[in-house]
Amino acid sequence: MNSATAFSAPATGRQAARHEDDDTHELIEAAGRASGVEQTMLEEEVVRRHLGLARNLASRYAGRGAERDDLIQVASFALVKAIRGFRHDRGEFVPFATVTILGEIKKYFRDQCWGVRPPRRIQQLQADISKATERFLQTDSRPPEVADIAAELGADIVDVREAMAARGCFSPSSLDQPVRDGGQPLGETIAFDESAFAFIEEWATVGPLCSALDDEERLLLRLRFVEDKTQQEIALIVGVSQMQVSRRLARLLEQLRSRAMLTEAA
């Protein structure tokens, strides 16, 4: 047989399905022996017959943070991968293709769909939680409690809560999204401390200048400006008078100001 059109499926029934499986195997084997345009035609015929399977599997994962069209594209490429990797001695093609497609879809979620990537154990736990939730909905017709899921999976309830809280990592909220209809964007409602930026700028300026100081000078600065100790407390720690501490600090600060001015001028 030299082309995809040479194969045809019988009419109906279990024998029809068996015959189509055999037909598919023959198509794949023929594609493996062919090359160029003929190989492409044979593979496209197998894809055409099983594209519904790929679409169905992709649709199962729609609404979980990835576009449906993107999932279908991943599933379609995985179908081609299954065709090229299938061997008749591995069993039937459809189960092999299903495993391959599902594997590629899960890999796509793992590698491409996390807005913020949680630890691998949380990623795996999320998948287990989804399956457990579906089982509860089918058997009890109600959403399960966190404790129910933890008991079902034999997992720590804290880990289950963490995994459920991380579900938004697939599709994080946009800062431009209005808080309410006609309301202000989410980003404008988030408060932040502007003084932190000033501190970072000052630290970036002063930090390199302090590298030229000796250990005693750095100790004085750390006690006063990091540990926020008074001059009297510093005097007791270093074993000098409060007046000496005041003079040393004043001299140090003047040196740093002069060096900073020279750095800016340069």
C-alpha positions in Angstrom: 0.0 0.0 0.0 1.5 3.3 -1.1 -0.9 6.0 0.2 -3.3 6.7 3.0 -6.3 6.4 0.7 -5.5 2.7 0.2 -6.8 2.0 3.7 -10.5 2.0 4.5 -12.4 1.1 7.6 -15.3 -1.4 7.5 -18.8 -0.2 8.4 -19.8 -0.8 12.0 -19.4 -2.9 15.2 -16.6 -4.4 17.3 -15.1 -6.0 14.2 -15.0 -2.5 12.6 -13.1 -1.1 15.5 -10.6 -4.0 15.4 -10.2 -3.6 11.7 -9.6 0.1 12.1 -6.9 -0.6 14.8 -5.2 -3.0 12.3 -5.6 -0.4 9.6 -3.9 2.2 11.8 -1.1 -0.2 12.6 -0.6 -0.8 8.9 -0.6 3.0 8.2 2.0 3.6 10.8 4.2 0.8 9.6 3.9 2.0 6.1 4.8 5.5 7.2 7.9 4.2 8.9 9.0 2.6 5.7 8.1 5.6 3.5 9.8 9.0 3.2 9.0 12.5 1.9 5.5 13.3 0.7 4.3 9.7 1.0 5.3 9.5 4.6 3.6 12.8 5.4 0.4 11.7 3.7 0.3 8.4 5.7 1.0 10.2 9.0 -1.7 12.9 8.2 -4.3 10.1 7.7 -3.5 8.6 11.1 -3.7 12.1 12.6 -7.1 12.7 10.9 -8.5 9.5 12.4 -7.4 10.3 15.9 -7.6 14.1 16.0 -10.9 13.7 17.9 -9.1 11.8 20.7 -6.4 14.6 21.0 -9.1 17.3 21.2 -11.1 15.4 23.8 -8.0 14.9 26.0 -7.0 18.5 25.6 -10.6 19.7 26.6 -10.3 17.8 29.9 -7.7 20.4 31.0 -9.4 23.5 29.6 -10.1 26.2 32.2 -7.1 25.4 34.3 -4.9 28.3 33.4 -4.1 27.5 29.7 -5.9 28.4 26.5 -7.9 25.6 25.0 -6.5 26.2 21.6 -3.0 26.0 23.0 -3.8 22.7 24.7 -5.2 21.3 21.4 -2.0 22.3 19.6 0.1 20.5 22.3 -2.1 17.4 22.0 -1.9 17.4 18.2 1.9 17.6 18.3 1.9 14.8 20.9 -0.3 12.7 18.6 2.3 13.0 15.8 5.0 12.1 18.4 2.9 9.0 19.3 2.6 8.0 15.7 6.4 8.2 15.2 7.2 6.4 18.4 4.6 3.6 18.2 5.7 0.0 17.8 3.1 -2.8 17.1 4.6 -5.0 19.8 3.7 -2.4 22.4 -0.1 -3.1 22.1 -2.9 -1.0 20.6 -2.2 2.5 19.3 -5.0 4.4 21.0 -3.9 3.6 24.6 -0.3 4.4 23.6 -1.4 7.7 22.0 -3.5 8.6 25.1 -0.6 8.1 27.5 1.7 10.1 25.2 -0.8 13.0 24.8 -1.6 13.2 28.5 2.1 13.2 29.3 2.8 16.1 26.9 -0.2 18.1 28.2 1.0 17.7 31.8 4.5 18.6 30.8 3.2 21.7 29.1 1.4 22.8 32.3 4.5 22.0 34.4 6.9 24.0 32.2 4.8 26.8 30.7 1.8 27.6 32.7 3.0 28.6 36.2 2.9 32.4 36.8 4.7 31.6 40.0 6.4 28.2 40.2 5.6 26.4 43.5 7.8 23.5 44.7 7.4 20.2 42.8 5.7 18.5 45.7 3.0 21.2 45.7 2.6 20.8 41.9 2.1 17.0 42.3 -0.2 17.5 45.2 -2.4 19.8 43.2 -2.9 17.1 40.6 -3.8 14.6 43.2 -6.2 17.0 44.8 -8.0 17.5 41.5 -8.4 13.8 41.1 -9.6 13.3 44.6 -12.1 16.2 44.3 -13.6 14.6 41.1 -14.0 11.3 42.9 -15.8 13.0 45.8 -18.1 14.8 43.4 -19.0 11.6 41.7 -19.6 9.5 44.8 -21.0 12.1 47.3 -22.3 14.8 44.9 -20.7 17.5 47.1 -17.4 19.4 47.2 -15.1 17.8 49.7 -13.7 19.5 52.7 -9.9 20.0 53.1 -9.9 17.4 55.8 -11.7 14.9 53.5 -9.0 15.4 50.8 -6.1 15.1 53.2 -7.6 11.9 54.6 -8.2 10.5 51.0 -4.6 11.3 50.0 -2.9 10.5 53.3 -1.4 13.9 53.2 -0.8 16.6 55.8 -3.7 19.0 56.0 -1.3 21.9 56.0 0.2 20.7 52.7 -3.2 20.3 51.2 -4.2 23.9 52.2 -0.9 25.2 50.7 -1.5 23.3 47.4 -5.1 24.6 47.2 -3.9 28.2 47.9 -1.3 27.9 45.1 -3.9 27.1 42.4 -3.9 30.7 41.3 -0.3 30.4 40.2 -1.6 29.1 36.9 -3.4 32.3 36.1 -2.4 35.2 38.4 -4.7 38.2 38.7 -3.9 41.2 36.5 -3.0 44.3 38.4 -5.1 46.2 35.8 -8.2 44.2 36.7 -10.9 46.4 38.4 -11.6 45.4 42.0 -15.4 45.9 41.3 -17.4 46.8 38.2 -16.2 50.3 37.3 -13.9 50.3 40.3 -10.2 51.2 40.4 -7.6 48.7 39.2 -6.3 46.2 41.7 -2.7 47.6 41.5 -3.9 51.0 42.7 -5.3 49.4 45.9 -2.0 47.8 47.0 -0.2 50.0 49.5 3.6 50.1 49.7 6.2 51.9 51.7 8.0 54.4 49.5 10.6 55.0 52.2 12.0 51.6 51.4 13.1 52.8 48.0 14.9 55.8 49.6 16.6 53.4 52.0 17.8 51.1 49.2 19.2 54.1 47.3 21.0 55.4 50.4 22.4 51.9 51.2 23.6 51.5 47.6 25.5 54.8 48.0 26.9 54.2 51.5 27.7 50.5 51.4 30.8 50.7 49.1 32.1 53.7 51.1 32.1 51.7 54.3 34.4 49.0 52.8 37.3 51.4 53.3 36.6 51.7 57.1 38.4 49.6 59.7 36.7 47.1 62.0 36.3 49.6 64.9 34.7 52.2 62.7 32.3 49.7 61.1 31.3 48.5 64.6 30.4 52.1 65.7 28.2 52.5 62.6 26.5 49.2 63.1 25.8 49.8 66.8 24.3 53.2 66.1 22.5 52.8 62.8 21.7 49.1 62.5 21.1 48.1 66.2 19.8 51.6 67.0 21.7 51.9 70.2 22.3 55.2 72.0 25.7 56.8 72.3 25.7 56.0 76.0 25.0 52.3 75.3 27.7 52.3 72.6 30.2 53.8 75.0 29.6 51.0 77.5 30.1 48.4 74.8 33.3 49.7 73.4 34.8 51.0 76.7 35.1 54.7 76.0 33.2 57.8 77.1 29.9 59.0 75.5 31.7 62.2 74.3 34.3 60.1 72.5 31.6 58.1 70.8 29.9 61.3 69.7 33.1 62.8 68.2 34.1 59.5 66.4 30.6 59.2 64.9 30.6 62.8 63.8 34.1 62.4 62.2 33.0 59.2 60.5 29.8 60.7 59.0 31.7 63.7 57.7 34.3 61.4 56.0 31.4 59.4 54.4 29.7 62.6 53.2 32.9 63.8 51.6 33.6 60.5 49.9 30.0 60.4 48.6 30.3 63.9 47.2 33.6 62.9 45.4 31.9 59.8 44.0 29.0 61.8 42.6 31.3 64.3 41.1 33.3 61.6 39.4 
